[in-house]
Every structure is written in C-alpha cells, then in structure tokens.
C-alpha cells in the first residue's frame, strides 16, 4: 500500500458537532456532520455533558453515513485520525475512545492530531496548494488564535490567543443581551445587516500601544462585552429605545476591527503576504468583507476555505493526518488521551517510536485484516 494518497477517516468531537470526514490525500470524499446545536439552544450555550452524550448517540450513524457518501467500505481505509485536543474534555473522550476502538478493530494506524491545526489543513481540501509560511487566524466559539505556520506538519507557532472569551462566545453573550436567540453569530450578523457600524464606538480590546509589549497578538473580548451590556442598560434606564441593529453592527465592527488589524499586523511584522482564515466565525459576512478589503490594500493574499470546512468537521482532521502520513510521520500509540488544553505546537500526539511498525503495518496488538 502506498502512502502517497492515503485514504483516511477523521473523527472530530471537540465541541457540539460530531464530524466524520473521509479524504484520499487532499481529495475530499465525505464531510458528514451531526450537530447537537438544537439541544444546546434551550440552555443558551454549549453544555459539555449534553455534548458528550450527543456524540455517543451520533457517532455510529455518522460514520455509516460518511462511509456511504464516500462510496467505500470501512475496511478500505488506510488510517484513522482523531482530534485529541483542544476542546471539551468529555466530548473529546468520546471521539478518542471511538477512534481507538475503530483503529484496533480494523488493524489500522491511528493518528491523534490537534484540532486547531486541523482548521489550517481544511484549506488543502480546496484543491489548491497552500504556500508557507502563512499567518492563520482561527476564530470559533471556543478559540480565537493567531498562528504563524511555517510548515503544517512540523512548525506551527502560536503568536497570540484570547485571554478570556473567544469571539464566538462574545457573539453568543451579546445576542443574549439583545434578546436574540442562540447561536448568536448568525443572529448578530442578521441584525447588523440594517445597522450602522459607526453608530457606537465600542472599545477594541488589547489594541492600545501600551498593550503591544505583552499582548500584541492576544485578544480580549470581555471588556467589549461589558461595554455593550452597560450601554444597553443605560439606554433602557433612560427610557431610550435600543436600536438593536445599530448595537449589533457596532459590536460586530469592534470584533472584526480587532481580528483583522492584529492579523494584518502579524503579516507585516513577519513579512508573510498570506493570511488564512478558519473557524466557524469566518461565516460572519462582515469579517470576510473587511479582511478581503484591508488585506488587498496591504498586498496580502487571503485564503478562506468553503464555509462547510470552516466549522468543526472530521474532514479537516483526516486531511491533517493524511499530510502527516505523506510526510513520513509514524502513527500515534494508543497511550494518548483527550487533552482539553493541548497546545497548538503539538500537531500530532504520541507519535510511535522508531521500533513501532511503519505506516501500513498493523500496530502492536491490533487485529490483522486481509
């Protein structure tokens, strides 16, 4: 069996979406997602225990649907890949346990990979080659991170990350303040469509010159969230009607301004004329518009995967594992666990030592299929 175009099944369960993806090298065969978002909506946010239970219920039918969509038999895959972290601990444990069981039962190598680096790998599935180095801005409900990617499988540096709320969490909380339903991102986007983004000047966290020494590429949205809440409270106390569209547009503009400004500053500082956007919040129309407009003015090329590959999905996990395989990296051992705080510098977890069988051979203790 050749490792040039490995057939990989990826499992992603870091939050509230059960993602199963199947890729052959950089060719997407299946991207199947079962979301538990509706179950969390009644609580106004993701409940870890609910997410873990939903993954347990969804995994088998989602795997079956992905295999059917890909038009393969399950035992044809060359390797299994799974998100080891970061994410919700209980949700990750479900995916990790399932991946280990599947790999052992099929006698296939197992690759435990980093969720955040997976978001970068998603762009490989567009069919276009990714140039390195690149700056990557990953924005989701649980993560807001700025990365310098010199090599996808061996050299990813964390430049900065959120110190409190991720951008997606901030959208959910402000939506709640404005009386909008969960999830907040799409609702804020819809409300802001008719609003004036310059109506209210909300603060841009960690963007002052005095912040640059320690937090040049870090993010903070808690102050912005508080500022919006106080503005709404004061307006209501004064009997002034709250223009939801203007508040939503002004809040969204503050978030977008910080994200794009810091990302383009990193491009300039590291002399990297490439910016890759990933994560579910990239679905925000204003973020894409501003990033493309300001990047063009700065001479920076922007890459945005299809929105179906921006949200959490198993295809990106499979794509990252395929790259590890094609670069000669050895499978993971079975000794890894779920790591909710896995650093982005750990692209693959628990790589097998040299005395382990190479790719394509069954791991110790694994069943041999013929």
MONORUR-V992113 format. One line per field, one symbol per residue. ss: DSSP state (a for helix, b for strand, c for the rest). psi: psi as a letter, one per 40 degrees, with the letter a starting at -180 (. if undefined). burial: # if it has 9 or more other C-alpha atoms within 8 Angstrom, else .. A space follows every 10 residues. Layout:
ss: ???
psi: ???
burial: ???
//
This chain:
ss: ccccccbbbb bbccccbbbb bbbbccbbbb bbbbbcaaaa accccccaaa aaaaaaaaaa aaaaaaaaaa cccaaaccbb bbbbbcccaa aaaaaaaaaa aaaaaaccbb bbbbaaaaaa aaaaaacccc cccbbbbbbc cccbbbbbbb bcccbbbbbb bbccccaaaa aaaaaaaccc cccaaaaaaa aacccccccc ccccccccaa aaaaacccbc caaaaaaaaa aaaaaaaccc cccaaaaaaa aaaaaaaaaa aaaaaaaaac cccbbbbbca aaacaaaaaa aaaaaaaacc bbbbccaaaa cccaaaaaaa aaaaaacccc cbcccccccc cccccccbbc bccccccccc cccccccccc
psi: hiedgihhhi hhfdbehhhh ihihbehhdh ghhhifdddd ddeeihhddd dddddddddd ddddddddde fiideeidih iihdiiahdd dddddddddd dddddefiih hhihdddddd ddddeeeihh iiiihhhhha dehhihihhd hdeeghhhdi iiebhidddd dddddddefi iiiddddddd dedeiheedh giihifeide edddfdeiih eddddddddd dddddddeeh hhgddddddd dddddddddd ddddddddde fhfhhhhiid eeehdddddd dddddddefh hhhhiidded ihiddddddd ddddddeeii iiieeiahhe fhidegdihf hiideiiihe iiiheiihi.
burial: ..#.###### ########## ######.### ####.##..# #..###.#.# ##.##..##. .##.####.# ......#### ########## ######..## .######### ########## #####..... ..######## ########## ###.###### ##..###### ######...# #####.###. ##..###... .#.####... ##..###### #####.###. .#..##.... ...####### ########## .###.###.. .######### ####.###.# ##.###...# ###.#.#.## ########## ######...# ###..#.### .#.#.##### ##....#.## .##..##...
//
